[in-house]
């Protein structure tokens, strides 16, 4: 039984891995003022996005794919695949899952499984990558779904925004609302809980936040050599590279990916942010 894996552009899966594992990406859109850009790396590149973000008078907005976008993708995939597993950004952050479910209703009798990852960025991407790896190995849909839900319970994401202003303006502050009453120079470490932003730890300086992030990883993990890690940055490559080196030195992980924080997540995190996503492979 052949199984296609679908995700959306907010998952920030690197292009080479999408090609390697045949992951189909349905793009969201980014809207600056009245101009809409498809988040596909072609209509607007990551560099172009952050350049525009830094100079924009008004925060851009993001929009989910339409049911029609998903319907077109699903129909095309079903010409060559028996089943589809479609893994997407948290329902609490986007209506993307709703669009996918509406498209599924237009294809009665077709084997389409839609998963709310309850994540955004590369944690969602890790689920799609795992599913795609197993699909290429010829695993059954039930085996793939079990692995995805098992991994979903293990993946941790910690991120440090350089400012809370973008999260505040974009209405994505979630369970971390108490941070807005804090001092302006706070440098929090944030995470995702139940599909929305939550405060993990609070620090006062950028350097301290990076140090505490590493310490938190030590507390959470058991064996560094079993770690699968992705380090992301939003137009702050040097900071991301430095964090990646710290993690390599501290944990010697099994695999470490360097990824971009793309335009969908970058709209709400702003430039200069870091993300570290990790789980332990058994």
C-alpha positions as CSV (number, residue, x, y, z in Angstrom):
1,X,0.0,0.0,0.0
2,X,1.5,3.3,-1.1
3,X,1.2,6.2,1.3
4,X,1.7,9.9,0.5
5,X,2.8,12.4,3.2
6,X,1.6,16.0,3.2
7,X,2.5,18.9,5.4
8,X,2.3,22.7,5.1
9,X,4.9,25.4,4.7
10,X,4.8,26.4,8.4
11,X,6.6,23.1,9.2
12,X,9.8,24.5,7.7
13,X,11.0,21.1,6.5
14,X,14.2,21.8,4.4
15,X,13.7,21.5,0.7
16,X,16.3,18.8,0.3
17,X,14.5,16.6,2.9
18,X,11.1,17.2,1.2
19,X,12.7,16.0,-2.1
20,X,14.5,13.0,-0.4
21,X,11.4,11.8,1.4
22,X,8.8,12.9,-1.2
23,X,7.0,15.1,1.3
24,X,4.3,17.3,-0.4
25,X,4.2,20.8,1.0
26,X,1.0,22.9,0.8
27,X,1.9,26.5,1.2
28,X,0.3,29.1,3.4
29,X,0.3,32.8,2.4
30,X,1.9,35.9,3.8
31,X,0.2,39.3,3.3
32,X,2.1,42.6,3.4
33,X,-0.5,45.4,3.3
34,X,-2.6,44.3,0.3
35,X,0.0,42.1,-1.5
36,X,-0.2,38.4,-1.0
37,X,2.8,36.1,-1.3
38,X,2.7,32.3,-1.5
39,X,5.0,30.9,1.2
40,X,6.8,28.6,-1.2
41,X,10.3,30.0,-1.3
42,X,9.7,31.2,-4.8
43,X,7.0,33.8,-4.6
44,X,9.0,35.3,-1.7
45,X,12.3,33.9,-0.4
46,X,13.2,33.9,3.3
47,X,15.8,36.7,2.8
48,X,13.2,38.8,1.0
49,X,10.6,38.1,3.7
50,X,12.8,39.3,6.6
51,X,14.0,42.3,4.6
52,X,10.4,43.3,4.1
53,X,9.5,42.5,7.7
54,X,12.1,44.8,9.2
55,X,10.9,47.7,7.1
56,X,7.2,47.1,7.2
57,X,5.1,49.8,8.8
58,X,2.4,47.2,9.6
59,X,2.9,43.6,10.7
60,X,2.0,41.2,7.9
61,X,-0.7,38.7,8.3
62,X,-0.7,35.0,7.3
63,X,-3.5,32.9,5.7
64,X,-4.1,29.2,5.6
65,X,-4.4,27.3,2.3
66,X,-7.9,27.1,1.0
67,X,-9.9,23.8,0.9
68,X,-9.5,24.0,-2.8
69,X,-5.7,24.1,-2.5
70,X,-5.8,20.8,-0.5
71,X,-8.3,19.3,-2.8
72,X,-6.1,19.8,-5.8
73,X,-3.1,18.3,-4.0
74,X,-5.1,15.3,-2.6
75,X,-6.6,14.5,-6.0
76,X,-3.2,14.6,-7.7
77,X,-1.6,12.4,-5.1
78,X,-4.4,9.9,-5.2
79,X,-3.6,9.2,-8.8
80,X,-0.4,7.4,-7.6
81,X,-1.0,6.6,-3.9
82,X,-3.5,4.6,-2.0
83,X,-3.5,6.7,1.1
84,X,-2.6,10.1,2.4
85,X,-1.3,11.2,5.8
86,X,-1.6,14.9,6.1
87,X,0.2,16.6,9.1
88,X,-0.3,20.2,9.9
89,X,0.2,23.3,12.1
90,X,-1.8,23.5,15.4
91,X,-5.5,24.2,15.1
92,X,-5.0,26.9,17.8
93,X,-2.6,28.8,15.5
94,X,-4.2,28.4,12.1
95,X,-7.3,27.1,10.3
96,X,-5.1,25.0,8.0
97,X,-6.3,21.7,9.5
98,X,-9.9,22.9,9.0
99,X,-9.2,23.5,5.3
100,X,-7.7,20.0,4.9
101,X,-10.7,18.4,6.6
102,X,-13.1,20.3,4.3
103,X,-11.1,19.0,1.3
104,X,-11.3,15.5,2.7
105,X,-15.1,15.7,2.8
106,X,-15.1,16.4,-0.9
107,X,-13.4,13.0,-1.5
108,X,-15.7,10.5,0.2
109,X,-14.3,7.0,0.4
110,X,-10.7,8.1,-0.1
111,X,-8.2,7.1,2.6
112,X,-7.0,10.4,4.0
113,X,-5.8,10.9,7.6
114,X,-5.4,14.5,8.8
115,X,-3.3,15.1,11.9
116,X,-3.3,18.2,14.0
117,X,0.4,18.2,15.1
118,X,-0.3,20.7,17.9
119,X,3.0,22.2,16.8
120,X,4.4,24.7,14.4
121,X,7.8,25.0,12.7
122,X,10.2,22.0,12.7
123,X,8.4,20.0,15.5
124,X,5.6,19.6,13.0
125,X,8.2,18.9,10.3
126,X,9.8,16.2,12.4
127,X,6.5,14.3,12.4
128,X,6.2,14.6,8.6
129,X,9.8,13.5,8.2
130,X,9.2,10.4,10.4
131,X,6.0,9.5,8.6
132,X,7.7,9.9,5.2
133,X,10.7,7.8,6.2
134,X,8.4,5.0,7.4
135,X,6.3,5.3,4.2
136,X,9.4,4.8,2.1
137,X,10.3,1.7,4.2
138,X,6.9,0.3,3.2
139,X,5.3,0.5,6.7
140,X,1.5,0.3,7.0
141,X,-0.6,3.3,7.7
142,X,-1.3,2.1,11.2
143,X,2.4,1.7,11.9
144,X,3.0,5.2,10.6
145,X,0.3,6.7,12.6
146,X,1.5,5.0,15.8
147,X,5.0,6.3,15.2
148,X,3.8,9.8,14.5
149,X,1.7,10.0,17.7
150,X,4.5,8.4,19.7
151,X,6.9,11.0,18.4
152,X,4.4,13.8,19.0
153,X,4.6,13.0,22.7
154,X,8.4,13.2,22.7
155,X,9.3,16.2,20.7
156,X,10.2,19.3,22.7
157,X,10.7,22.8,21.3
158,X,12.3,25.7,23.1
159,X,12.7,29.1,21.5
160,X,14.0,32.5,22.4
161,X,12.5,35.6,20.6
162,X,14.7,38.6,20.5
163,X,11.5,40.6,21.3
164,X,8.0,39.8,22.4
165,X,6.6,42.6,20.2
166,X,5.8,40.4,17.2
167,X,4.0,37.7,19.3
168,X,2.0,40.4,21.0
169,X,1.0,42.2,17.8
170,X,0.2,38.9,16.1
171,X,-2.0,37.7,18.9
172,X,0.1,34.5,19.3
173,X,1.2,35.0,22.9
174,X,-1.1,32.2,24.1
175,X,-0.4,31.0,27.6
176,X,2.5,33.4,28.0
177,X,0.2,36.4,28.4
178,X,1.7,37.2,31.8
179,X,5.0,38.1,30.1
180,X,3.5,41.2,28.8
181,X,3.3,42.7,32.3
182,X,7.0,41.9,32.9
183,X,9.9,44.2,32.4
184,X,10.7,45.2,28.9
185,X,14.2,43.7,29.0
186,X,13.0,40.2,29.8
187,X,14.4,37.4,27.6
188,X,12.1,34.5,28.0
189,X,12.5,30.9,26.9
190,X,9.2,29.9,25.4
191,X,7.7,26.5,24.4
192,X,4.5,25.1,23.0
193,X,1.9,23.5,25.2
194,X,-1.4,22.2,24.0
195,X,-0.9,23.9,20.7
196,X,-0.1,27.4,21.9
197,X,2.8,29.5,23.1
198,X,3.7,29.1,26.8
199,X,6.4,30.4,29.0
200,X,9.1,27.8,29.8
201,X,11.6,29.9,31.7
202,X,12.3,33.6,32.3
203,X,15.8,35.2,32.0
204,X,17.0,38.8,31.9
205,X,19.8,38.6,29.3
206,X,20.2,37.1,25.8
207,X,23.3,35.2,26.8
208,X,21.7,33.9,30.0
209,X,18.7,32.7,27.9
210,X,20.9,30.7,25.6
211,X,22.8,29.1,28.6
212,X,19.5,28.2,30.3
213,X,18.2,26.6,27.1
214,X,21.2,24.3,27.0
215,X,20.8,23.5,30.8
216,X,17.1,22.8,30.2
217,X,18.0,20.3,27.4
218,X,20.3,18.6,29.9
219,X,17.5,18.3,32.4
220,X,15.0,16.9,29.8
221,X,17.3,14.4,28.0
222,X,18.8,11.1,29.1
223,X,21.5,10.3,26.5
224,X,22.8,13.0,24.3
225,X,24.0,10.5,21.7
226,X,20.4,9.6,21.0
227,X,19.3,13.1,20.3
228,X,17.8,14.3,17.1
229,X,18.1,18.1,17.1
230,X,17.1,21.0,14.8
231,X,18.4,24.5,15.4
232,X,16.4,27.2,13.7
233,X,17.0,31.0,13.3
234,X,15.0,33.9,12.0
235,X,17.5,35.8,9.9
236,X,20.2,35.3,12.6
237,X,22.5,32.7,11.0
238,X,25.5,33.4,13.2
239,X,23.4,33.0,16.4
240,X,22.0,29.8,15.0
241,X,25.4,28.4,14.1
242,X,26.8,29.3,17.5
243,X,23.9,27.5,19.2
244,X,24.4,24.5,17.0
245,X,28.1,24.3,17.9
246,X,27.2,24.5,21.6
247,X,24.8,21.6,21.3
248,X,27.3,19.5,19.3
249,X,29.9,20.1,22.0
250,X,27.6,19.4,24.9
251,X,25.5,16.5,23.6
252,X,27.2,15.0,20.5
253,X,23.7,14.3,19.1
254,X,23.0,11.6,16.6
255,X,21.7,14.1,14.1
256,X,21.6,17.9,14.0
257,X,19.8,19.9,11.4
258,X,20.1,23.6,10.7
259,X,16.9,25.0,9.6
260,X,15.3,28.4,8.8
261,X,12.4,29.8,10.7
262,X,10.3,30.5,7.7
263,X,7.9,33.4,6.9
264,X,4.8,32.0,8.6
265,X,6.5,31.5,12.0
266,X,8.8,34.5,11.5
267,X,5.8,36.8,11.1
268,X,5.0,36.1,14.7
269,X,8.4,35.6,16.2
270,X,10.1,38.4,14.4
271,X,13.8,38.5,13.3
272,X,16.6,37.5,15.5
273,X,14.9,34.5,17.2
274,X,16.3,31.1,17.9
275,X,14.6,27.7,18.1
276,X,15.8,24.4,19.3
277,X,13.7,21.3,18.7
278,X,14.8,17.9,19.9
279,X,13.8,14.4,20.8
280,X,15.5,11.1,21.8
281,X,15.5,8.3,19.2
282,X,15.1,4.9,20.8
